[in-house]
Amino acid sequence: MDRWSQRGQSECSASCGKGSRHSLYECVSVTTQEVVDESRCDPALKPSGPEQPCNTQPCPAFWSVSPWSPCTVSCGGGRQHRQVLCRQGYANRTVAVHPHRCRNLQRPNSTRGCPPSPCTHWQVASEWQSVSLCPPHPHLPPLPSPPPSPPP
């Protein structure tokens, strides 16, 4: 039977923040020392060394923003808010870190004015009332009274 021979290492699983790699093996002929099909080597004898850490330097910090909230009012202005966090990658995930780690980066806004939107409907807060603002004009007929309000 042929034997397993180490042919190098796998790529690191992360570019920063602690990745891992493992040894790679190939099946080699004992007579010719050439690489042969893996079926010619015993799978039970294939080495499985421990994973080794790589690229353990910290990843650069960055600002992470959530989506904008709905406007505080439905029309005529208002404000929107979003969460802004400083994050840093570590071991193939990101974690929130103290904002001083992002101090060299411009911090995105966490509030902004809403895009202008006109108010398209009005809500009546009370019933109409008859109000006389001017004395009657002697040469004009009086104004008609408003119709009665419908019963609730």
Order of alpha helices (4+ residues) and beta strands (2+ residues): beta-beta-beta-beta-beta-beta-beta-beta-beta
